[in-house]
Amino acid sequence: MYLTQEVSREASVYRPRSPSRTALYKLLADRFDHFETIYPERFSKSHGFYRPVISHVVRNYLWCGDLTQGFARVRCPDCHHEYLLAFSCRGRWFCPSCHTKKVVQFGEQLRENILYPLPHRQYVFSIPIILRKIFLYNRKLLSVLCKAAADSLQLFLRIVTGLKDGIVGAVLTVQTFGDYARWHPHIHAIVADGLFRRNGVFYVMPKTGLKPLAELFRASLLKLLVKEGVINDSFVTMLMKWKHTSGFNVDNSVRIAREDEKGITALAQYIIRNPFSLDKLSYNQKTDMVVYKSSPGR
């Protein structure tokens, strides 16, 4: 019993993290100012204009967990033990620590309060390379990409199930990165595997191919982009003449059973994961060498 209590106390001890020891922190502390200086000349053409939010997010990250930037004093009213808790930047999509908290909270929120105890699938909507830079230079169009995926998904499920008034239960997120954080805008969605009626009855989707959905997605997105004035009918005609009308793709091979709470939580966390992993990043301060290791063969 004594040993159990000691282990429990040891596990509950607060250990402040040390972000300044990570490769990401060292890299940004050493090189970010230089990066900002050379960005317009070296990177604006390939990566789009420099957005001020980048500076804001990075500098907040460099202050995250730093006691000199502010802290709270935490004190136990019973044993009077106390410690200092450094303020965090609360940044999403960049700060490894803060975004991890958001990911955990998001997964629990979806499982406990949003998603019904039903089978679900992950849908991934991808677009051709030729269209990706349109979204790079106009990030507001990412909402158009999301709308095209949502509209085509609902229409497809209504056709497949024969329910003209069926309602989709889905959570869609926009991801703008691929392997090695390359620009790759696409949609991840967690979708109830069927349709709801307004009376609450759920109809499970029958087995079917996804080619019609990919075609609906293509038609919906191209129509919306023409409406936005970023492409014209000639561009659409040219794209449709391609042998495989390539790049418009939909995948739903990941299915989560209704009782798989861990699976649905993991999937919810995956669709808002960070673009990069600290475990894959290394930085040599002496040589300025940065290495990022990703999946084999990619």
GUVO-574340 format. One line per 4 residues: their letters; for each residue x, y, z of N, C-alpha, C. Coordinates in nm, 2 decimals. Last residue first. Example, Ala and Ser with C-alpha at 12.3 -4.5 7.8 and 13.67 -1.06 7.14 Angstrom:
sa	1.28:-0.22:0.71:1.37:-0.11:0.71:1.29:0.00:0.79; 1.32:-0.57:0.78:1.23:-0.45:0.78:1.32:-0.33:0.78
This chain:
rgps	0.82:0.81:-4.96:0.75:0.93:-5.00:0.84:1.04:-5.02; 0.96:0.59:-4.86:0.91:0.58:-5.00:0.83:0.70:-5.05; 0.84:0.62:-4.53:0.93:0.56:-4.62:0.87:0.56:-4.76; 0.73:0.94:-4.41:0.70:0.80:-4.43:0.80:0.74:-4.54
skyv	1.00:1.16:-4.31:0.86:1.12:-4.32:0.85:0.98:-4.36; 1.22:1.37:-4.14:1.19:1.24:-4.19:1.04:1.21:-4.19; 1.40:1.65:-4.20:1.26:1.61:-4.16:1.24:1.47:-4.22; 1.67:1.84:-4.09:1.63:1.71:-4.15:1.49:1.68:-4.10
vmdt	1.88:2.11:-4.14:1.75:2.07:-4.09:1.71:1.94:-4.17; 2.18:2.26:-4.05:2.12:2.15:-4.13:1.99:2.11:-4.06; 2.36:2.44:-3.94:2.23:2.49:-4.00:2.16:2.38:-4.08; 2.58:2.34:-3.81:2.58:2.33:-3.96:2.46:2.40:-4.02
kqny	2.51:2.38:-3.54:2.65:2.42:-3.59:2.65:2.42:-3.74; 2.25:2.30:-3.50:2.28:2.44:-3.50:2.42:2.48:-3.55; 2.06:2.08:-3.66:2.20:2.09:-3.62:2.24:2.24:-3.62; 1.76:1.93:-3.60:1.82:2.06:-3.64:1.96:2.06:-3.58
slkd	1.48:1.72:-3.70:1.61:1.74:-3.63:1.68:1.86:-3.68; 1.16:1.58:-3.68:1.24:1.69:-3.71:1.37:1.69:-3.63; 0.99:1.38:-3.60:1.05:1.37:-3.73:1.15:1.48:-3.76; 0.89:1.46:-3.36:0.97:1.34:-3.36:1.04:1.32:-3.49
lsfp	0.73:1.67:-3.42:0.86:1.70:-3.36:0.95:1.58:-3.36; 0.55:1.68:-3.72:0.58:1.61:-3.60:0.72:1.64:-3.55; 0.30:1.89:-3.89:0.43:1.83:-3.87:0.45:1.76:-3.73; 0.04:1.98:-3.88:0.10:1.95:-4.01:0.24:1.88:-4.00
nrii	-0.17:1.81:-3.64:-0.07:1.91:-3.67:0.00:1.88:-3.80; -0.50:1.70:-3.71:-0.37:1.68:-3.66:-0.28:1.79:-3.70; -0.77:1.67:-3.74:-0.72:1.81:-3.71:-0.58:1.80:-3.66; -0.81:1.41:-3.80:-0.85:1.50:-3.90:-0.82:1.64:-3.87
yqal	-0.73:1.27:-3.56:-0.65:1.26:-3.69:-0.69:1.37:-3.78; -0.94:1.30:-3.38:-0.81:1.37:-3.36:-0.72:1.37:-3.48; -1.13:1.14:-3.50:-1.16:1.28:-3.48:-1.03:1.36:-3.46; -0.99:0.89:-3.49:-1.02:0.95:-3.62:-1.05:1.10:-3.60
atig	-0.99:0.86:-3.21:-0.86:0.87:-3.28:-0.89:0.93:-3.42; -1.27:0.84:-3.16:-1.19:0.95:-3.10:-1.06:0.97:-3.17; -1.33:0.61:-3.30:-1.39:0.74:-3.34:-1.32:0.86:-3.28; -1.18:0.42:-3.16:-1.16:0.44:-3.30:-1.21:0.58:-3.35
kede	-1.29:0.43:-2.90:-1.15:0.47:-2.92:-1.12:0.50:-3.07; -1.55:0.33:-2.96:-1.53:0.47:-2.91:-1.39:0.52:-2.93; -1.71:0.13:-3.14:-1.56:0.16:-3.13:-1.54:0.31:-3.09; -1.97:0.08:-3.19:-1.92:0.06:-3.05:-1.78:0.09:-3.03
rair	-1.99:0.12:-3.47:-2.07:0.20:-3.38:-2.02:0.19:-3.23; -1.68:0.11:-3.65:-1.80:0.05:-3.60:-1.86:0.14:-3.49; -1.55:0.30:-3.91:-1.55:0.28:-3.76:-1.68:0.23:-3.72; -1.36:0.27:-4.20:-1.49:0.26:-4.14:-1.48:0.23:-3.99
vsnd	-1.19:0.39:-4.47:-1.18:0.38:-4.32:-1.32:0.38:-4.26; -1.24:0.44:-4.74:-1.20:0.30:-4.70:-1.20:0.28:-4.55; -1.32:0.65:-4.90:-1.39:0.62:-4.77:-1.36:0.49:-4.71; -1.21:0.90:-5.12:-1.18:0.77:-5.05:-1.26:0.76:-4.92
vnfg	-1.21:1.06:-5.43:-1.28:1.05:-5.30:-1.25:0.91:-5.25; -1.06:1.30:-5.65:-1.06:1.16:-5.59:-1.13:1.17:-5.46; -0.94:1.45:-5.91:-1.06:1.45:-5.83:-1.08:1.31:-5.78; -0.71:1.37:-6.07:-0.69:1.45:-5.95:-0.82:1.46:-5.86
sthk	-0.81:1.37:-6.42:-0.73:1.33:-6.30:-0.74:1.42:-6.18; -0.95:1.28:-6.64:-1.00:1.39:-6.56:-0.94:1.38:-6.42; -0.80:1.11:-6.79:-0.86:1.05:-6.67:-0.93:1.16:-6.58; -0.75:1.27:-7.01:-0.78:1.13:-7.03:-0.85:1.08:-6.91
wkml	-0.90:1.59:-7.03:-0.79:1.51:-6.98:-0.84:1.36:-6.98; -1.12:1.74:-7.08:-1.06:1.67:-7.19:-0.95:1.57:-7.15; -1.17:1.89:-6.86:-1.26:1.77:-6.88:-1.21:1.69:-7.00; -0.99:2.10:-6.88:-0.97:2.00:-6.78:-1.05:1.87:-6.81
mtvf	-1.10:2.24:-7.10:-0.97:2.18:-7.11:-0.95:2.07:-7.01; -1.34:2.32:-6.98:-1.34:2.24:-7.10:-1.21:2.17:-7.12; -1.25:2.48:-6.78:-1.32:2.36:-6.74:-1.32:2.27:-6.86; -1.13:2.69:-6.93:-1.05:2.61:-6.84:-1.12:2.48:-6.80
sdni	-1.36:2.79:-7.05:-1.25:2.73:-7.13:-1.16:2.64:-7.05; -1.50:2.90:-6.83:-1.55:2.78:-6.90:-1.45:2.71:-6.99; -1.26:2.99:-6.58:-1.36:3.01:-6.68:-1.40:2.88:-6.75; -1.18:3.07:-6.23:-1.16:2.99:-6.36:-1.27:3.02:-6.45
vgek	-1.26:3.26:-6.06:-1.12:3.23:-6.06:-1.08:3.13:-6.17; -1.53:3.33:-6.02:-1.45:3.41:-6.12:-1.31:3.37:-6.12; -1.71:3.20:-5.87:-1.62:3.29:-5.80:-1.54:3.37:-5.90; -1.82:3.04:-6.07:-1.91:3.14:-6.01:-1.82:3.24:-5.94
vllk	-1.61:2.86:-6.10:-1.65:2.95:-6.22:-1.73:3.07:-6.16; -1.62:2.74:-5.86:-1.50:2.82:-5.89:-1.52:2.91:-6.01; -1.86:2.60:-5.87:-1.84:2.71:-5.77:-1.72:2.80:-5.80; -1.81:2.42:-6.08:-1.92:2.52:-6.10:-1.90:2.64:-6.00
llsa	-1.60:2.27:-5.97:-1.57:2.35:-6.09:-1.68:2.46:-6.11; -1.74:2.15:-5.75:-1.63:2.24:-5.73:-1.60:2.33:-5.85; -1.94:2.00:-5.89:-1.98:2.10:-5.79:-1.86:2.20:-5.77; -1.78:1.82:-6.05:-1.88:1.91:-6.11:-1.92:2.03:-6.02
rfle	-1.64:1.68:-5.85:-1.57:1.76:-5.95:-1.66:1.86:-6.01; -1.85:1.56:-5.70:-1.76:1.66:-5.64:-1.68:1.75:-5.74; -1.95:1.39:-5.90:-2.03:1.50:-5.84:-1.95:1.61:-5.77; -1.73:1.23:-5.93:-1.78:1.31:-6.05:-1.87:1.42:-6.00
alpk	-1.71:1.11:-5.68:-1.60:1.19:-5.73:-1.64:1.28:-5.85; -1.96:0.97:-5.69:-1.93:1.08:-5.59:-1.82:1.17:-5.63; -1.92:0.78:-5.89:-2.02:0.89:-5.90:-2.00:1.00:-5.81; -1.71:0.63:-5.76:-1.68:0.71:-5.88:-1.79:0.81:-5.91
lgtk	-1.75:0.46:-5.55:-1.74:0.61:-5.52:-1.72:0.69:-5.65; -1.99:0.19:-5.52:-1.87:0.25:-5.56:-1.87:0.40:-5.55; -2.15:0.05:-5.23:-2.16:0.11:-5.36:-2.02:0.17:-5.39; -2.36:-0.09:-4.99:-2.23:-0.09:-5.05:-2.24:-0.04:-5.19
pmvy	-2.60:0.15:-4.84:-2.56:0.02:-4.90:-2.42:0.03:-4.96; -2.61:0.32:-4.53:-2.58:0.33:-4.67:-2.54:0.19:-4.72; -2.89:0.30:-4.31:-2.75:0.27:-4.34:-2.73:0.27:-4.49; -3.09:0.55:-4.18:-3.08:0.44:-4.29:-2.94:0.42:-4.32
fvgn	-3.25:0.64:-3.88:-3.13:0.63:-3.96:-3.13:0.52:-4.06; -3.50:0.86:-3.76:-3.47:0.72:-3.81:-3.34:0.73:-3.90; -3.58:1.11:-3.71:-3.47:1.05:-3.63:-3.43:0.92:-3.67; -3.75:1.24:-3.87:-3.81:1.18:-3.76:-3.71:1.11:-3.67
rrfl	-3.60:1.31:-4.09:-3.63:1.42:-3.99:-3.70:1.36:-3.86; -3.35:1.06:-4.13:-3.48:1.12:-4.16:-3.51:1.22:-4.06; -3.00:1.04:-4.22:-3.11:1.06:-4.11:-3.23:1.10:-4.18; -2.80:0.80:-4.39:-2.87:0.92:-4.38:-2.98:0.92:-4.27
gdav	-2.46:0.66:-4.36:-2.60:0.66:-4.40:-2.66:0.80:-4.40; -2.25:0.67:-4.15:-2.26:0.58:-4.27:-2.40:0.56:-4.32; -2.15:0.99:-4.07:-2.24:0.88:-4.03:-2.26:0.80:-4.16; -1.82:1.09:-4.13:-1.96:1.09:-4.18:-2.03:0.97:-4.13
iahi	-1.57:1.32:-4.12:-1.62:1.20:-4.04:-1.77:1.20:-4.07; -1.34:1.43:-4.37:-1.48:1.43:-4.31:-1.50:1.30:-4.23; -1.11:1.64:-4.51:-1.13:1.52:-4.43:-1.27:1.53:-4.37; -1.01:1.78:-4.82:-1.11:1.78:-4.71:-1.11:1.64:-4.65
hphw	-0.72:1.97:-4.92:-0.82:1.87:-4.93:-0.91:1.86:-4.81; -0.43:2.12:-5.05:-0.56:2.14:-4.99:-0.66:2.03:-5.02; -0.13:2.12:-5.01:-0.22:2.01:-5.07:-0.35:2.03:-5.00; 0.20:2.20:-4.99:0.07:2.26:-5.01:-0.02:2.16:-5.08
rayd	0.39:1.99:-4.77:0.36:2.05:-4.90:0.22:2.10:-4.91; 0.47:1.86:-4.54:0.40:1.99:-4.53:0.38:2.06:-4.66; 0.55:1.61:-4.59:0.66:1.71:-4.58:0.59:1.85:-4.58; 0.24:1.54:-4.74:0.36:1.49:-4.68:0.47:1.60:-4.69
gftq	0.02:1.82:-4.72:0.04:1.68:-4.74:0.17:1.64:-4.68; -0.22:2.06:-4.60:-0.09:2.01:-4.61:-0.09:1.86:-4.65; -0.46:2.17:-4.54:-0.39:2.23:-4.65:-0.25:2.17:-4.67; -0.78:2.05:-4.46:-0.64:2.03:-4.44:-0.57:2.09:-4.56
vtlv	-1.09:2.12:-4.32:-1.00:2.15:-4.43:-0.86:2.13:-4.39; -1.34:1.90:-4.21:-1.23:1.99:-4.18:-1.15:2.00:-4.31; -1.68:1.82:-4.12:-1.58:1.83:-4.23:-1.47:1.93:-4.18; -1.89:1.58:-4.00:-1.80:1.69:-3.96:-1.69:1.70:-4.06
agvi	-2.23:1.48:-4.06:-2.09:1.49:-4.09:-2.02:1.60:-4.03; -2.51:1.34:-4.16:-2.45:1.37:-4.03:-2.30:1.37:-4.05; -2.75:1.44:-4.40:-2.62:1.39:-4.37:-2.57:1.43:-4.23; -3.08:1.35:-4.44:-2.99:1.45:-4.39:-2.86:1.38:-4.35
gdkl	-3.32:1.30:-4.71:-3.23:1.25:-4.61:-3.13:1.36:-4.57; -3.51:1.34:-4.90:-3.50:1.44:-4.80:-3.41:1.40:-4.68; -3.49:1.13:-5.07:-3.47:1.26:-5.13:-3.46:1.37:-5.02; -3.34:0.84:-5.05:-3.41:0.93:-4.96:-3.39:1.07:-5.00
gtvi	-3.19:0.65:-5.18:-3.33:0.68:-5.23:-3.41:0.77:-5.14; -2.93:0.60:-5.13:-3.03:0.55:-5.04:-3.17:0.56:-5.08; -2.81:0.73:-5.35:-2.78:0.59:-5.32:-2.88:0.52:-5.23; -2.91:0.99:-5.34:-2.93:0.91:-5.46:-2.91:0.76:-5.42
rlfl	-2.81:1.07:-5.09:-2.96:1.07:-5.12:-2.99:0.98:-5.24; -2.54:1.06:-5.13:-2.60:0.97:-5.03:-2.76:0.96:-5.05; -2.51:1.26:-5.32:-2.47:1.12:-5.35:-2.54:1.02:-5.26; -2.59:1.49:-5.18:-2.66:1.45:-5.31:-2.63:1.30:-5.34
qlsd	-2.39:1.49:-4.98:-2.53:1.48:-4.95:-2.61:1.43:-5.07; -2.16:1.52:-5.13:-2.17:1.41:-5.04:-2.32:1.39:-5.01; -2.19:1.77:-5.26:-2.18:1.65:-5.34:-2.20:1.52:-5.26; -2.19:1.94:-5.03:-2.30:1.93:-5.13:-2.30:1.80:-5.21
aaak	-1.93:1.89:-4.92:-2.05:1.87:-4.84:-2.18:1.85:-4.93; -1.76:1.97:-5.13:-1.75:1.83:-5.07:-1.88:1.80:-5.00; -1.83:2.24:-5.17:-1.84:2.14:-5.28:-1.84:2.00:-5.23; -1.76:2.34:-4.92:-1.90:2.34:-4.96:-1.92:2.24:-5.07
clvs	-1.48:2.32:-4.92:-1.56:2.25:-4.82:-1.71:2.24:-4.86; -1.42:2.50:-5.13:-1.38:2.36:-5.14:-1.46:2.27:-5.04; -1.51:2.73:-5.02:-1.58:2.68:-5.14:-1.55:2.53:-5.16; -1.33:2.76:-4.82:-1.47:2.74:-4.78:-1.55:2.69:-4.89
llkr	-1.11:2.82:-4.96:-1.11:2.69:-4.90:-1.25:2.66:-4.85; -1.12:3.08:-5.05:-1.18:2.98:-5.14:-1.18:2.84:-5.07; -0.96:3.22:-4.88:-1.10:3.23:-4.86:-1.18:3.12:-4.94; -0.70:3.21:-4.98:-0.74:3.11:-4.88:-0.89:3.11:-4.85
nylf	-0.56:3.24:-5.26:-0.69:3.29:-5.21:-0.74:3.19:-5.11; -0.33:3.11:-5.32:-0.33:3.26:-5.33:-0.46:3.32:-5.28; -0.40:2.85:-5.28:-0.28:2.90:-5.21:-0.29:3.05:-5.21; -0.61:2.80:-5.45:-0.64:2.81:-5.31:-0.52:2.87:-5.23
ikrl	-0.47:2.78:-5.68:-0.58:2.87:-5.67:-0.62:2.90:-5.53; -0.30:2.57:-5.65:-0.25:2.70:-5.63:-0.36:2.81:-5.63; -0.47:2.34:-5.72:-0.43:2.37:-5.58:-0.37:2.51:-5.55; -0.53:2.27:-5.97:-0.62:2.36:-5.90:-0.57:2.41:-5.77
iipi	-0.33:2.10:-6.06:-0.35:2.23:-6.13:-0.44:2.32:-6.06; -0.36:1.87:-5.90:-0.25:1.97:-5.87:-0.28:2.10:-5.94; -0.71:1.80:-5.82:-0.59:1.79:-5.90:-0.49:1.90:-5.87; -0.82:1.71:-5.48:-0.83:1.78:-5.61:-0.70:1.77:-5.69
sfvy	-1.00:1.49:-5.26:-0.88:1.55:-5.31:-0.90:1.61:-5.45; -1.16:1.40:-4.97:-1.18:1.46:-5.10:-1.06:1.53:-5.14; -1.23:1.13:-4.77:-1.12:1.23:-4.80:-1.14:1.27:-4.95; -1.42:1.02:-4.50:-1.42:1.06:-4.64:-1.30:1.16:-4.66
qrhp	-1.46:0.77:-4.27:-1.38:0.89:-4.30:-1.38:0.90:-4.45; -1.77:0.67:-4.13:-1.66:0.65:-4.23:-1.59:0.78:-4.23; -1.95:0.50:-3.86:-1.90:0.62:-3.93:-1.79:0.58:-4.03; -2.23:0.36:-3.69:-2.11:0.34:-3.77:-2.08:0.47:-3.85
lpyl	-2.33:0.55:-3.40:-2.36:0.48:-3.53:-2.23:0.45:-3.60; -2.41:0.73:-3.17:-2.35:0.60:-3.16:-2.39:0.51:-3.28; -2.35:1.06:-3.32:-2.44:0.96:-3.26:-2.36:0.82:-3.26; -2.13:1.32:-3.22:-2.15:1.21:-3.31:-2.25:1.11:-3.24
iner	-2.13:1.52:-3.01:-2.17:1.55:-3.15:-2.21:1.42:-3.22; -2.05:1.45:-2.75:-2.16:1.54:-2.76:-2.21:1.56:-2.91; -1.84:1.25:-2.74:-1.94:1.26:-2.63:-2.06:1.35:-2.66; -1.69:1.27:-2.98:-1.74:1.14:-2.93:-1.85:1.16:-2.83
lqeg	-1.64:1.55:-2.99:-1.71:1.48:-3.10:-1.77:1.35:-3.05; -1.49:1.59:-2.75:-1.62:1.67:-2.78:-1.70:1.60:-2.89; -1.27:1.43:-2.79:-1.37:1.40:-2.68:-1.50:1.47:-2.70; -1.15:1.56:-3.00:-1.18:1.42:-3.01:-1.29:1.38:-2.91
fqvv	-1.10:1.82:-2.89:-1.19:1.80:-3.01:-1.24:1.66:-3.02; -0.92:1.76:-2.69:-1.05:1.82:-2.66:-1.15:1.80:-2.77; -0.70:1.67:-2.84:-0.76:1.58:-2.74:-0.90:1.63:-2.71; -0.65:1.90:-2.99:-0.68:1.78:-3.06:-0.75:1.68:-2.96
kkth	-0.58:2.09:-2.80:-0.70:2.11:-2.88:-0.74:1.98:-2.95; -0.34:1.97:-2.71:-0.45:1.99:-2.62:-0.58:2.01:-2.69; -0.19:2.00:-2.94:-0.22:1.86:-2.89:-0.34:1.87:-2.79; -0.15:2.27:-2.95:-0.24:2.21:-3.05:-0.28:2.07:-3.01
cspc	0.02:2.31:-2.74:-0.11:2.37:-2.74:-0.21:2.30:-2.83; 0.25:2.16:-2.83:0.19:2.14:-2.70:0.04:2.19:-2.70; 0.32:2.26:-3.09:0.30:2.12:-3.06:0.22:2.09:-2.93; 0.19:2.52:-3.26:0.25:2.49:-3.13:0.22:2.34:-3.09
fwrg	0.01:2.48:-3.49:0.16:2.50:-3.50:0.22:2.46:-3.37; -0.26:2.45:-3.47:-0.20:2.40:-3.59:-0.05:2.43:-3.60; -0.31:2.72:-3.24:-0.36:2.60:-3.31:-0.28:2.57:-3.43; -0.20:2.84:-2.92:-0.19:2.84:-3.07:-0.24:2.71:-3.13
rcsf	-0.16:2.90:-2.66:-0.30:2.86:-2.71:-0.31:2.85:-2.86; 0.07:2.97:-2.53:0.02:3.06:-2.64:-0.11:3.02:-2.69; 0.06:2.97:-2.17:0.08:2.90:-2.30:0.03:3.00:-2.41; 0.25:3.06:-1.87:0.14:3.08:-1.97:0.17:3.01:-2.10
ally	0.38:2.83:-1.63:0.40:2.93:-1.74:0.28:2.94:-1.83; 0.32:2.79:-1.30:0.27:2.74:-1.43:0.28:2.85:-1.54; 0.49:2.71:-1.01:0.46:2.81:-1.11:0.43:2.74:-1.24; 0.35:2.56:-0.72:0.45:2.56:-0.83:0.40:2.67:-0.92
ehhc	0.30:2.43:-0.38:0.28:2.52:-0.49:0.39:2.51:-0.60; 0.14:2.28:-0.10:0.24:2.27:-0.21:0.21:2.36:-0.32; -0.06:2.27:0.08:0.01:2.40:0.06:0.13:2.39:-0.03; -0.23:2.07:0.12:-0.10:2.04:0.16:-0.01:2.17:0.15
dpcr	-0.48:2.22:0.06:-0.47:2.12:0.17:-0.32:2.10:0.22; -0.47:2.40:-0.15:-0.52:2.45:-0.02:-0.50:2.35:0.09; -0.19:2.42:-0.36:-0.29:2.33:-0.31:-0.34:2.38:-0.17; -0.14:2.67:-0.61:-0.12:2.63:-0.47:-0.23:2.53:-0.42
vraf	0.03:2.82:-0.87:-0.07:2.72:-0.84:-0.04:2.67:-0.70; 0.06:3.12:-1.03:0.11:3.04:-0.91:0.00:2.95:-0.87; 0.13:3.16:-1.37:0.03:3.16:-1.26:0.09:3.08:-1.15; 0.33:3.39:-1.57:0.30:3.26:-1.52:0.19:3.28:-1.41
gqtl	0.54:3.54:-1.83:0.42:3.54:-1.74:0.39:3.40:-1.69; 0.78:3.52:-1.95:0.67:3.58:-2.03:0.54:3.58:-1.95; 0.95:3.37:-1.80:0.98:3.51:-1.81:0.87:3.59:-1.88; 0.86:3.11:-1.85:0.82:3.17:-1.72:0.85:3.32:-1.72
dgcw	0.74:2.99:-2.14:0.85:3.06:-2.09:0.81:3.14:-1.96; 0.53:2.87:-2.27:0.59:2.79:-2.16:0.72:2.86:-2.10; 0.58:3.06:-2.55:0.49:2.96:-2.49:0.57:2.88:-2.39; 0.73:3.22:-2.70:0.71:3.27:-2.57:0.63:3.16:-2.49
lynr	0.73:3.10:-2.94:0.86:3.11:-2.88:0.85:3.16:-2.74; 0.46:3.12:-3.01:0.51:2.99:-2.98:0.65:3.00:-2.90; 0.45:3.39:-3.07:0.38:3.35:-2.95:0.43:3.21:-2.91; 0.60:3.38:-3.30:0.65:3.45:-3.18:0.58:3.42:-3.06
vvhs	0.43:3.23:-3.47:0.56:3.19:-3.44:0.62:3.25:-3.31; 0.19:3.39:-3.49:0.19:3.25:-3.43:0.33:3.21:-3.39; 0.29:3.63:-3.60:0.22:3.63:-3.47:0.22:3.49:-3.41; 0.39:3.55:-3.84:0.48:3.61:-3.74:0.42:3.60:-3.60
ivpr	0.15:3.46:-3.96:0.27:3.37:-3.94:0.36:3.42:-3.83; -0.01:3.68:-3.99:-0.05:3.58:-3.89:0.07:3.48:-3.86; 0.07:3.81:-4.22:0.12:3.86:-4.08:0.09:3.76:-3.97; 0.18:3.62:-4.49:0.06:3.66:-4.41:0.11:3.70:-4.27
yfgh	0.32:3.67:-4.80:0.35:3.65:-4.65:0.24:3.70:-4.57; 0.17:3.50:-5.08:0.22:3.62:-5.01:0.24:3.59:-4.86; 0.29:3.18:-5.19:0.19:3.28:-5.17:0.25:3.39:-5.09; 0.49:3.00:-5.25:0.41:2.97:-5.14:0.30:3.08:-5.11
sksf	0.62:3.07:-5.49:0.58:2.93:-5.47:0.49:2.91:-5.36; 0.65:3.35:-5.45:0.60:3.30:-5.58:0.55:3.15:-5.56; 0.76:3.38:-5.20:0.63:3.43:-5.23:0.57:3.37:-5.35; 1.03:3.30:-5.16:0.92:3.20:-5.14:0.78:3.25:-5.18
repy	1.23:3.49:-5.21:1.26:3.35:-5.23:1.14:3.26:-5.23; 1.13:3.75:-5.16:1.21:3.73:-5.28:1.22:3.58:-5.31; 0.99:3.73:-4.92:0.93:3.80:-5.04:1.00:3.76:-5.17; 1.18:3.60:-4.73:1.06:3.54:-4.78:1.00:3.60:-4.91
itef	1.39:3.71:-4.61:1.41:3.66:-4.75:1.28:3.61:-4.81; 1.29:3.79:-4.36:1.36:3.89:-4.45:1.37:3.84:-4.59; 1.20:3.56:-4.24:1.10:3.67:-4.27:1.17:3.77:-4.37; 1.44:3.42:-4.21:1.34:3.37:-4.30:1.24:3.48:-4.34
hdfr	1.56:3.57:-4.01:1.62:3.57:-4.15:1.52:3.52:-4.25; 1.39:3.51:-3.80:1.41:3.65:-3.84:1.47:3.66:-3.99; 1.43:3.23:-3.78:1.30:3.29:-3.82:1.32:3.43:-3.87; 1.67:3.11:-3.68:1.66:3.14:-3.82:1.53:3.21:-3.87
dall	1.68:3.06:-3.40:1.80:3.10:-3.48:1.77:3.16:-3.61; 1.42:3.01:-3.32:1.50:3.11:-3.25:1.62:3.16:-3.33; 1.36:2.80:-3.50:1.29:2.92:-3.51:1.37:3.04:-3.44; 1.54:2.60:-3.40:1.54:2.64:-3.54:1.48:2.78:-3.56
kyla	1.47:2.57:-3.13:1.60:2.62:-3.16:1.61:2.67:-3.31; 1.20:2.48:-3.16:1.23:2.60:-3.09:1.37:2.66:-3.13; 1.25:2.23:-3.30:1.17:2.34:-3.36:1.20:2.47:-3.30; 1.40:2.08:-3.12:1.46:2.12:-3.24:1.38:2.23:-3.31
trsp	1.37:2.18:-2.77:1.32:2.11:-2.89:1.39:2.17:-3.01; 1.43:2.34:-2.55:1.52:2.23:-2.58:1.48:2.16:-2.71; 1.22:2.51:-2.52:1.35:2.57:-2.57:1.45:2.46:-2.60; 1.02:2.38:-2.38:1.01:2.39:-2.53:1.14:2.44:-2.59
srpr	0.99:2.19:-2.14:1.10:2.28:-2.18:1.11:2.29:-2.33; 0.73:2.16:-1.89:0.80:2.12:-2.02:0.91:2.23:-2.05; 0.73:2.08:-1.54:0.72:2.19:-1.65:0.79:2.14:-1.78; 0.56:1.85:-1.39:0.69:1.87:-1.45:0.68:1.97:-1.56
yvsa	0.39:1.78:-1.09:0.39:1.87:-1.21:0.54:1.88:-1.26; 0.32:1.46:-0.98:0.41:1.57:-0.97:0.41:1.65:-1.10; 0.18:1.23:-1.00:0.10:1.35:-1.00:0.19:1.48:-0.99; 0.35:1.02:-0.98:0.29:1.04:-1.11:0.21:1.17:-1.12
ersv	0.42:1.03:-0.72:0.52:1.06:-0.82:0.46:1.09:-0.95; 0.18:0.95:-0.60:0.23:1.09:-0.57:0.34:1.13:-0.68; 0.17:0.69:-0.69:0.06:0.78:-0.72:0.11:0.93:-0.71; 0.40:0.58:-0.57:0.39:0.58:-0.71:0.29:0.68:-0.76
eqtl	0.32:0.60:-0.30:0.44:0.67:-0.35:0.44:0.69:-0.50; 0.10:0.43:-0.29:0.08:0.58:-0.26:0.20:0.65:-0.32; 0.22:0.19:-0.34:0.12:0.24:-0.44:0.10:0.39:-0.42; 0.38:0.16:-0.12:0.45:0.17:-0.25:0.35:0.23:-0.35
ym	0.19:0.12:0.08:0.28:0.24:0.09:0.34:0.27:-0.05; 0.08:-0.12:0.00:0.00:0.00:0.00:0.09:0.12:0.00
